[in-house]
Structures are given as structure tokens and as C-alpha cells.
Amino acid sequence: MAGIEKLKLREVLEEIEMSRAAFYRLRARGEAPKLIKLPNGQLRCRRTDLDAWWAKHEISA
């Protein structure tokens, strides 16, 4: 897993062009990309999970 790119939440928000508040609303509905919570409380998203999220929304759009 060390070779898999992990994005900071800030990077994810920039890429999907979404505010933090909107992202957390999406997350509350179970529609956000999968996140990893680190022991220090920070959140990360695997590049593969974000790409899968993009693909899912391209199909349904």
C-alpha cells in the first residue's frame, strides 16, 4: 500500500471543485469517495478510490 498515492482532503476538494461543507454533506449521504482516517485524525483518499468515484459519476451523469 506504500506505493499507492494518497491525497490529502484539501487536494481532493481542489480536484472535485467542492467546498469542505458540501463534501461533508455528500459524505453524510454516503456518496463521497472512500476516505482513510489516520491515527492522528487526518483524512486521506487513495487515488484509486477517487478515480473510481469519478468513473461512477461519469456513467450516471
N, C-alpha and C positions, 0 to 999 in steps of 0.2 A: 504494500500500500504506500510505501515511501515514494515510489515513482509516480503516483497519481497526483496531478495538480489539484491543489485545494485552494479555493478562492475565499477571501475574507468577505463578510457580508457587504461591506462597502463596495467591493468590486462587483458583486452580484447585482446590487442595486443600480450601480452605474451601467452595467451591461443591459439590464432589462428596463432601464429608464423608469424606475419606480421609486417612490418615497419609502422611507422606512415604515411609516404608519400604514401605507397601502400594502406593503409586503406582509406586515404582521396580520392585517385583516385577511389577506389571502392565505396565510399560514393557518390562521384560526379556522378557516373553512376547509383546510386540508388540501389546498390547491397549489401550494408553493413548492419549489424544488426541495428535495430532501436536504436536511442540514445535519451537521455533526456538531455536538456540543463538547468542547474541550474541557478538561478538568478545571481550567481557570475561568470557565464561563463563556469564553469567546465562541463564536459560531463560525463554521467553515462549510463550504459546499464543494463537493467533488466536481471537477469539470465534467465528468461523465454524467453525473446526475443533472447538472444544469443543461447540458446538451440534450438529454432525454426529455427534460421538461419543455425545452424549445420545440423539439420534434413533436411532442404530444399536442402542443398548441397549434402547430402548423397544420396538422391533419384536421383538427376540429374547427379551424377558422374558415 
